[in-house]
Amino acid sequence: MTSKNLTHTEPLHLAISEQLCEQILNGKYEPGDQLPSENQLMLQFNVSRITVRRALANLTSQGLVISQRGKGVFVKERKKVTRSLSNPLIFFDEDMARQGVSSSICSLFYEKIALSYKVGKKLDLPSDTQYIYCQKKIILTDQIPVALDITYIPLELGKAFADQLQSSLIYPTLDSNGVSIEKVEATLECTHATYEVSQQLDIPLGAPLLVNQYVAYTTGGRPVICGETLSRADRLCYSVVLTKTV
């Protein structure tokens, strides 16, 4: 196996990991394949063992490979599901079912907390409102954690549907109880996994995340919930369809 000439404009471990990453993404190494051993990579690139280990650590932090003690380094499965943000509004469980994927949640936290100014403004709550319900939950597809969702729910709804919300996705729960979601405003941005999030989503520290910040509206344009979903970039992507209006 040959390799491109390594440049001197970037650290050797980065140049090596970039070449291996390109080979993985181009299909030279497919999910489940074993990468060359440390000794083989040392000979191939004419570098030290520590350089090779740093290069492999880069690939691990990107979620591309996994190291199995005593066996070697293997390419990870990269199956992604797609979350549609286009009209008509489709709930997450319906979206996953259309792709042949099961969805479920694991509620981590469901408590009444002090209302922040930012959340109160998003939900247009009365100025004398002091508390709101907050739920933190893991969203799973085919039993694999793909996202951490943090939702803020007004007291009346949070208390009325507490049991259901801790076992089911929020939009279908509200819809089945007569709270129709008519519109969702979403903003997407990127971030990296903190230690706590990396543990919750079973990903490396610093792994890339997509953050979906949202406000959902019911009939009459009234905001009903808001929050953010931190999604694993290696497991979940978002799609939109843009249509020109006349």
N, C-alpha and C positions, 0 to 999 in steps of 0.2 A: 504494500500500500504506500503510495506516494503522497506527499503533502506540498502545499504551496510554500514558497519561501516566506519565512517569518520576517516581518518588518521590524525595524528598530525604533519606530515612532510610538509604540505602545508596549506595555509590559508583556513579556513572553507568555505568561499564563493566560492573559486576555486574548492574545492572538491565537493561541492553541484552542481555547474554548470557543472562540468565534468560528474557527474552521470546523470543529466537531459539531457545533450547533448547526452550521450550514449543511453539513452532511446528514444530520438527523432530520432537519426540516425538508431536505430534498429527497429523503427516502433511502439514502444509502444505508442508514441504520433504521430499522423499523421498530415499532413498539415490541418490547420483549427481547430484542437483540442485545447481545452483550458487546460492550465496547472493548477495544484492545486493552490488554493488561497494562499496568503501570510500566512494567519493563519494556513492553512493546512500544508504548508511547514515548518513553525516554529515548529509545533508539530511533524511532521515526522522526522525532523533532530535535534530537540531539540536545536534550535539556536534562536538568536534574530531577530527581524524584519529587522534591518539594514543589517544583514548578508544575509538574504533572498533577500533583494532588490539588494545587490551587486551581488549576484549570478545570478539573473534575468537580471541585467544590462550586465553581461558577455555574456549571451546568446543573448541579443539584439545586442551587438557590433559584435557578430559573424554572425549576419544576420539570426539566427535560429528562433527567435520569434519576435512578435510585441505586444506592450502594447496598449490596447484600454481603454481610460479613462472611468472609471465607469463600465467596463465590465470584464476586466481581461487581462491575457497574453495568446496569441494564437500562435501556431506553424505556421511559414510562409511557403508558397508554395516554393518548392525548384526545380522547373522545370529548367533544364539546356539545353542549346543548345551546339552543338559540332562544333568547327571550325577545318576543316581538313587542315593540313599543308603538306599533302603528294602529290606526283605526281599521276595523272596529275594535273596541277595547276587549281584549281577551285576557282572562285571568290566568295566573301562572300555572295552576294545575291543569287547566284545559290546554294551554300551550304545550306543556310537557307531554300530556296524553297524546296529542297529535303527532308527537315525535317518537311515540312508543316508549316513553320514559315515565317512571313512577315518581311522585313527589310526596314529601312529608316534611314535618317540622319537629324540632326538639326545642321546647321552650326553656330558656336558661334563667329568665328573670321576668317577673310580672308583678309590679308593685306601683303604689301611688307615690309620686315624688313631687317635689316643689316645681312649679311651672317656671320655666325660664322666659325671659322677655322675647327671645328669638322664636321659640315654639309658639308662644301666645300670639305673636304677630302673624305667624304663618297661618294659624288656625282662626284668626280674627276673634279671639275669645274676649269676653268682658274684662275690663281692667282690674276688677276685684277678684278675678279667678286666681286661686292660690295653688291648686294641685291639679295634676294630670296623671293618667296611667302611662307607664312606660313598659314596653315589652322588648326583651332581647331574645331572639330565637335563631337557631341554625336551620337553614333550608337545605334539604337533602334531595338529590335526584338519584334514583336507583340505590338508595342507602348511602350515598357518598355526599359528604358535606360540601356544598358549592357556594354558600353565601351566609353571611351574618346580617340579620335584619334588625334594626332598631326602630320601633314604631311608637309614636306618641298618640294617645287616644283620650279624648275628653272623658271626664269622670262618669257621666251618665252612661255612655256606651261601654266604657271599660268595666264598669260594675255589672251592667246588665248581661254582658256576653263573656264574662271572665272565663268560665269553664270551657266554652267552645274555642275561644281565642288561644287557649293554651294547648290545644290539640289539633287545630286546623288553621289553614291559611286565612289571613284576615279579610281579603276581598270577598271570597265566597261566603264567609261567615256573615259579614255585614249584609251582603246581597240576599242571603237566605232569610234574614231577619227584617227584611223590608227597607234596609238602608242601601239604596241603589247608588252605585258609583257611576257617575256620568262622565267624569273627566279626570285625568291624571296629568299633572305637570311634572316633568322630570328633567333633571340636569345631570349629565354624566361627566365625571372627571376621574383622574387616576391617583392612586396612592400606593403605599407599600404596607405590608402586614407588620403590625407591632407584634411583640412577643405573645401577648394575650390572644390576639386574633389568629396568629400562626398556630397556636395550640388548639383553638376552637375549630379551625378549618383544616387542620392536619396538613399544613404547608410550611415551607421554610420561613424563618424570620426574614423579613424584607421582600418576600415574594410579591409580584405585582397584583394589584387589586383594581377592579372597576367599581366606582362608587356611584350609585344611582340615588340622588337626593330627590324626594318626591313629595307632592302635596296632592291628596285625592279629594275630589269634590262630589257632593251628592246633588240631588235635585235643587234647581235654583241657583247653582253656582256657589253653594255653601261649603267651605272647607271642612272636612270631617276627620281626617287623620293626616299626619305627616311623618317623615322619618327618612332613613337612608339604608340602603342595602349595599354591603361590601361584598362583592362577588369575586371568586377566584378567576383570574384571567385565563387559567389553563383549562377551566371547566365550563365557563358560562360566557357567552357573548350576546350582544344586543343587536337587533335589526330594526330598521325603520323603512317605511315606504313614503316617499314624498310625492304628493300630487299637486299639480298646478291648478289653482282655482281661478275662474274667470270673473 
